[in-house]
Amino acid sequence: MISLELKNVILGELKLDDWEIAETTTAGEVPGWDSLSHIDVVLAVEKHFGIRFKSAEILRLKNVGDLQRFVDSKLARSR
């Protein structure tokens, strides 16, 4: 399940009021989320959650569910 917090960070960065985002949602399915804005979304997620992704992790992202799992994993390690 995608957290409301992650959804809000993504939508905020893409300047969308609301959009249905699920685990299987890919960047191409969300208005404004293209290859250029992808980096902005990742940076916004890193800043908001106080985490850092490795380049290899970013390349492995296939959908929003992958992003949520990486966020959860990084937050669990920082505790």
C-alpha positions in Angstrom: 0.0 0.0 0.0 1.2 3.5 -0.9 1.3 5.8 2.1 -0.6 9.1 2.0 2.7 10.8 2.9 4.5 9.4 -0.2 1.5 10.1 -2.4 1.4 13.7 -1.2 5.2 14.2 -1.9 4.8 12.9 -5.4 1.7 14.9 -6.2 3.2 18.0 -4.7 6.3 17.7 -6.8 4.2 17.2 -9.9 1.9 20.0 -8.9 -1.2 17.8 -9.1 -4.1 18.3 -6.7 -5.1 14.7 -6.7 -4.4 11.5 -8.7 -5.0 7.9 -8.0 -1.6 6.3 -7.2 -1.3 2.6 -6.4 1.6 0.2 -6.0 1.4 -0.7 -9.6 1.3 2.9 -10.9 4.2 3.7 -13.2 5.6 7.2 -13.9 4.1 7.2 -17.4 0.6 6.8 -16.0 0.8 10.1 -14.0 0.4 13.4 -15.7 3.7 15.3 -15.8 5.8 12.5 -14.5 8.3 12.0 -17.3 12.0 11.2 -17.4 13.0 14.8 -16.5 10.6 15.2 -13.6 11.5 11.7 -12.4 14.7 13.0 -10.8 12.8 15.9 -9.2 10.3 13.4 -7.7 13.2 11.2 -6.3 14.9 14.2 -4.9 11.7 15.5 -3.3 11.2 12.0 -1.7 14.8 12.0 -0.4 14.4 15.4 1.1 11.0 14.8 2.7 12.0 11.5 4.3 15.6 12.4 5.1 17.0 9.5 3.1 19.3 8.9 0.1 19.0 6.5 -2.8 21.9 5.0 -4.6 21.9 5.4 -8.4 21.4 1.6 -8.8 18.3 1.7 -6.6 16.8 4.5 -8.7 17.4 2.6 -11.9 15.6 -0.5 -10.4 12.4 1.5 -9.7 9.6 0.1 -11.9 6.6 1.5 -10.1 5.4 3.5 -7.1 5.3 0.3 -5.0 9.1 -0.2 -5.6 9.6 3.4 -4.4 7.5 2.8 -1.3 9.5 -0.3 -0.4 12.8 1.5 -0.8 11.5 4.4 1.4 10.3 1.9 4.0 13.5 0.0 4.0 15.7 3.1 4.3 13.5 4.4 7.2 13.7 1.1 9.0 17.5 1.1 8.8 17.8 4.6 10.2 15.9 3.8 13.4 
